[in-house]
Amino acid sequence: MAHLEIKQLSKRFGGFTALDRIDLSIAQGEFVVLLGPSGCGKTTLLRTIAGLERQDSGQIVHAGHDISHAPPAQRDYGIVFQSYALFPNLTVGDNVAYGLKSRRKGNAPGAVGARQRVTDMLTLVGLPGIEEKYPTQLSGGQQQRVALARALATSPHLLLLDEPLSALDAIERVRLRSEIKQLQSKLGITTLMVTHDQEEALSMADRIVVMKSGRVQQIGTPQDIYRSPCNDFVADFIGRGNLLVATSQGQDNFKFGQVSLRCASAAHSAATPRFYVRPEDIGLHAITDTPENSFTATVSKSEFMGSSYLVTLEADMGQRKPLVAQFSSNYLEGRPIHQGALLRVSIPAEHLRPMESST
């Protein structure tokens, strides 16, 4: 049985459809990320699960209980917002204890128990001994850790994270995303997080739900979403890539303009077969070599990205857009690539991946 199950959930704001018949099942202890551009419905879905928005139709089942129409206070979750949402007039300790105090009297711990719980939670998020400080005395990363401690203080069975890292600087964001993932794994708490950052989703999620215009486009592991996007939107939204249109030459061979390539996977039977290639899957060879699926291309632009170079290539492949390749900086050490250079590159047969849908 799924720990959290969403069935045919729909939500409209006037004439705008924010959620369109969403189906989603999340297992106990799973870390699931809702990923998509602004306005795709991911935050509305999270808020509807929390009871902060009311769905127009559909069902929400948590731990076997139908909570579709339950008020937020009767739903067993902790939530962390993008804006921290700490009370500036309360100390850190009182902020963390706030959820404990708001429990029903029969379930609320005593004063000693609450203080101990606050101490335990702050230690858990790496901030021991700051109970008497105020939020304004803390950095953004520290404030978000306090918000996380508050969300976990009541021992919820579901953790909801609404873009918790987007207000932080780049270095703190990378540090905290690792800490959140480690903490979630340690506690085994079922977690649903909203983000528009592809790197966050790929590095943190057990599964990713890609959304667009209120609908689920694809659900899968980070590896599946990245390596096997189901349509053009997912392919374009998750990292960089090359979409190539071909004509069939029979069996596993396809013609891309003047370039013939073999595909190791069975292509879908379409009038114009379409394939997807990640930039890092394009190989670079000596100009005189002729490995399988290789061809020549001219460099039109080269961008240094630190650990790699992003190289834009013009090849006679009959495509509307140039080919984009990514080569390791270490590999290119001593052999700089400049505009106008002629290269021999290849697309290995196993990395020429068929695309099924363009929606």
HELIX and SHEET records of a PDB file:
HELIX    1   1 LYS A   42  ALA A   50  1                                   9    
HELIX    2   2 PRO A   72  GLN A   74  5                                   3    
HELIX    3   3 VAL A   92  LYS A  101  1                                  10    
HELIX    4   4 ALA A  111  LEU A  124  1                                  14    
HELIX    5   5 PRO A  135  GLN A  137  5                                   3    
HELIX    6   6 GLY A  140  LEU A  152  1                                  13    
HELIX    7   7 ALA A  170  LEU A  187  1                                  18    
HELIX    8   8 GLN A  198  MET A  204  1                                   7    
HELIX    9   9 PRO A  222  ARG A  227  1                                   6    
HELIX   10  10 ASP A  232  PHE A  237  1                                   6    
HELIX   11  11 PRO A  279  ASP A  281  5                                   3    
HELIX   12  12 ALA A  349  HIS A  351  5                                   3    
SHEET    1   A 4 PHE A  16  ILE A  26  0                                        
SHEET    2   A 4 LEU A   4  PHE A  13 -1                                        
SHEET    3   A 4 SER A  57  HIS A  62 -1                                        
SHEET    4   A 4 HIS A  65  ASP A  66 -1                                        
SHEET    1   B 6 GLY A  78  VAL A  80  0                                        
SHEET    2   B 6 LEU A 158  ASP A 162  1                                        
SHEET    3   B 6 THR A 190  THR A 195  1                                        
SHEET    4   B 6 PHE A  31  LEU A  35  1                                        
SHEET    5   B 6 ARG A 207  LYS A 212  1                                        
SHEET    6   B 6 ARG A 215  GLY A 220 -1                                        
SHEET    1   C 3 ASN A 242  VAL A 245  0                                        
SHEET    2   C 3 ARG A 274  VAL A 277 -1                                        
SHEET    3   C 3 ARG A 353  MET A 355 -1                                        
SHEET    1   D 3 THR A 247  SER A 248  0                                        
SHEET    2   D 3 ASN A 253  PHE A 256 -1                                        
SHEET    3   D 3 VAL A 259  ARG A 262 -1                                        
SHEET    1   E 5 GLY A 283  HIS A 285  0                                        
SHEET    2   E 5 LEU A 342  SER A 346 -1                                        
SHEET    3   E 5 SER A 294  PHE A 304 -1                                        
SHEET    4   E 5 SER A 308  GLU A 314 -1                                        
SHEET    5   E 5 LEU A 323  SER A 328 -1                                        
END                                                                             
